[in-house]
Amino acid sequence: MASTSLINQVSKDILKKMYQEVKHGHILHYKDGDLSNDEGSNLGYISIEDFFNDRKYLESTDWKWGLRKDEIEFVIEYWEYFQLLI
């Protein structure tokens, strides 16, 4: 397991990247959870804070944009830790 300071730094770097990549700090959310359903009534935006308040958003938002595969895996593995940073 990585040290807390390393986890903290990587988490902060990922959050910074997420804020830079998404529109005004909001992530595209698919209300029905189907990322292929781009009907206007199915789309909305949630804040990054909301994203980290409910794990269900991992599957129903387009949050991976701009992140490398290892960063995506890190978010999934340490998702609860991000709640402490938000």
C-alpha positions as CSV (number, residue, x, y, z in Angstrom):
1,M,0.0,0.0,0.0
2,A,1.2,3.5,-0.8
3,S,2.1,6.0,1.9
4,T,-0.6,8.5,2.9
5,S,1.5,11.4,1.7
6,L,1.9,9.8,-1.8
7,I,-1.8,9.0,-1.9
8,N,-2.5,12.6,-0.9
9,Q,-0.3,14.1,-3.6
10,V,-1.5,11.8,-6.4
11,S,-5.2,12.5,-5.4
12,K,-4.6,16.2,-5.5
13,D,-2.9,16.0,-8.9
14,I,-5.8,14.0,-10.3
15,L,-8.4,16.4,-8.8
16,K,-6.5,19.3,-10.4
17,K,-6.5,17.5,-13.7
18,M,-10.2,16.7,-13.4
19,Y,-11.1,20.4,-12.7
20,Q,-9.0,21.5,-15.7
21,E,-10.6,19.0,-18.1
22,V,-14.3,19.3,-17.2
23,K,-16.6,22.2,-18.0
24,H,-16.6,24.7,-15.2
25,G,-15.9,22.0,-12.6
26,H,-18.9,19.9,-13.7
27,I,-19.0,16.4,-15.1
28,L,-21.4,15.2,-17.8
29,H,-24.0,12.9,-16.1
30,Y,-26.2,10.4,-17.8
31,K,-29.4,10.3,-15.8
32,D,-30.3,6.7,-16.8
33,G,-26.7,5.5,-16.4
34,D,-26.4,4.6,-20.1
35,L,-23.3,6.5,-21.4
36,S,-24.4,5.7,-25.0
37,N,-27.8,7.5,-24.5
38,D,-27.1,11.1,-25.5
39,E,-30.7,12.2,-25.7
40,G,-30.9,15.8,-24.3
41,S,-33.4,14.8,-21.6
42,N,-30.9,12.1,-20.3
43,L,-27.9,14.5,-20.0
44,G,-27.1,16.8,-17.1
45,Y,-24.1,18.1,-15.2
46,I,-23.0,17.3,-11.6
47,S,-20.2,18.9,-9.7
48,I,-17.0,17.1,-8.9
49,E,-18.0,17.3,-5.3
50,D,-21.3,15.5,-6.0
51,F,-19.3,12.9,-8.0
52,F,-17.3,12.0,-4.9
53,N,-20.3,12.0,-2.6
54,D,-22.0,9.0,-4.3
55,R,-20.1,6.0,-5.7
56,K,-23.0,5.3,-8.2
57,Y,-21.6,8.2,-10.3
58,L,-18.5,6.2,-11.2
59,E,-20.7,4.3,-13.8
60,S,-23.1,7.1,-14.8
61,T,-20.8,10.0,-15.6
62,D,-18.2,10.8,-18.2
63,W,-15.5,11.5,-15.5
64,K,-12.5,9.7,-17.2
65,W,-11.9,12.4,-19.8
66,G,-8.3,13.5,-19.8
67,L,-7.1,10.9,-17.2
68,R,-4.6,8.2,-17.9
69,K,-5.5,4.5,-17.3
70,D,-3.4,4.4,-14.1
71,E,-5.2,7.6,-12.8
72,I,-8.6,6.1,-13.5
73,E,-7.6,2.9,-11.6
74,F,-6.4,5.1,-8.8
75,V,-9.7,7.0,-8.5
76,I,-11.6,3.8,-8.4
77,E,-9.3,2.2,-5.8
78,Y,-9.0,5.3,-3.6
79,W,-12.4,6.8,-4.3
80,E,-13.3,7.2,-0.6
81,Y,-10.0,9.1,0.0
82,F,-11.1,11.8,-2.4
83,Q,-14.1,12.5,-0.2
84,L,-11.6,13.8,2.4
85,L,-10.1,16.2,-0.1
86,I,-13.3,17.7,-1.4
